[in-house]
Amino acid sequence: MSIGLLERGQLALQSQRFSSLLRARLTTLYPGKACLELPVDENHEQQHGFVHGGVISYLADNTLTFAAGSILGDCVTSEFKLNYVRPAVGSSLLIAEAEVIASGKSQAVCRCEVYFVKDGQRRLCAAAQGTIRRIE
C-alpha cells in the first residue's frame, strides 16, 4: 500500500533532527501548498520575550521547501528572503503557510506567511519568498 503525500512529508520532517528538536508538525501538504506548525515555549524566546527570529526563519524556510517539494520531489533551498512584520510575543503557536507561485522542472519560487497565535487570534509576524531547487 502506498502512502499519501502528507504522510511522506511527515516522514521526511521526522527524519530532520532539528525539526524534531523544535517539535514542528507538518499539518498540510498537497501539490503546491504546505503548512507547518510549531508549538511555542520559553526555549524559543530571545531576551525580550519574543519568539527568536531564527525559529521564525527556520519555519519559513522549511515550509517553503515542503511546498516546492510537493511538486519537485526532493529539494533544497537555493535562496530566500524574510521580512519580519511584528514580534511574535505571548504566542502559544506559530503557523507557516507556503505556496508555489511559479515552477519549472528543477526549481520553484514560493512565498510563505508566518503567523503567531495569541488569545486565539492569528497575527502575521513574517513574510518570506524563496527559490527552491530539486536535488538531481
N, C-alpha and C positions, 0 to 999 in steps of 0.2 A: 504494500500500500504506500503510495507517495504522500508526502506531507505538503501542505499548502505553503504559500509564500510567507504568510505571517509566522508560521511555525519554523520555517527555515531561517527567517530573520531573527527570531527569538533564540534559536540555537547559536547563530553567529554572535549575537550580543552576549550570550552566556559564556562564549569562548574568549571574550575580551576581559581580561582580569581587572583592568581599570574600571570598566563599566560595572562589573560585579562589586568592586570596592565602593563605588558611588551608589549602588543599588538602583541603577537605571533600568527602566522597563520599556520594551517596545510594545505599544498598545495598538498601533495601526500600521499596516503595511499592505499596500496594493499598488499596482503599476502607476508609478509617478508620484506617489504620496507616502509619507511616513509620519508617525507621531511617537515621540519618546517622552516618558515622564520620569521625574526624579524626585523622590521624597526628600525634603529639606530637613536637616537637623543642624545643631550648632557647629558640627565639624565642617560644614560647608560655608561658614561665615568668615568674613575678614574682620579686622579690628573695629570697624564701625557698626558691626551687626548686620551688614548687607551680605547677601549671597556673593561669594567671591566671583570675580569676573572670569577666572579660569574655569569654574564649574559651568557657568553660563556658556562660555566659549566651547567647552567640551561638548555640551548638549547640542548646540547649534551645529558644530562640525559633524558629529556622529549622525544627527538626524538628516542633514544634507546628504551624507553618504548613503544612508539607508534608502532615501527617496530615489537617488540615482541608481543604486544597486538593484532596486526593484525592476529596473528596465535594462541596465547594462550587465548585471551579474556582479562578480567580484570586482571591487573597485576601491580606489583611494582618493583622498582629497588632493587636488593639484594646487588650489589656492582658495582662500575665502576671506571675505571682509565682514566685520561685525561692527554694528553700531549699537552702543548701549543707550537705551532710551531713558530709563529711570532705574534707580536701585531696587533690587528685589529685597525688601525688608519686611519682616513679620510674616514671611511666607512659609507655608507647610508643603508646597508642591510647586515644581517647575514643569511646564508643559511646552515642548517644542514641536512645531508642525512645519513640515517641509514639503515642497512640491517641485517637480521638474518643470522648468519653463521653456527649455529647448534641449534637444538631444540629437546626437548622431550615432554612428556605430561605436565610437570609442570614448566619447565624453558627453557629459550633460552639464548644463548650467541650472542651478537650483536656487530657490530662495527659501528662507526659514524665518519664522517668527517665534520668539521665546516669550512665554507668559509666566508670571508668578501668580499663585492663588493666595489671596488674603481675604479673610472674612467671607469666603465663598465666592468672591469675585475674581475673574481673570483680568490681569493687567499686563500690558505689553512692557517688557523690560529690555528686549534686544531684537534687532533685525539683522539678518545675515544673507549674503549671496555668495555662492561658490561655484567653482568648476571642479567636477569630479571625473576622474579618468578610470576607464576599465583597465584591469590588470590583464596583460596578454599572457 
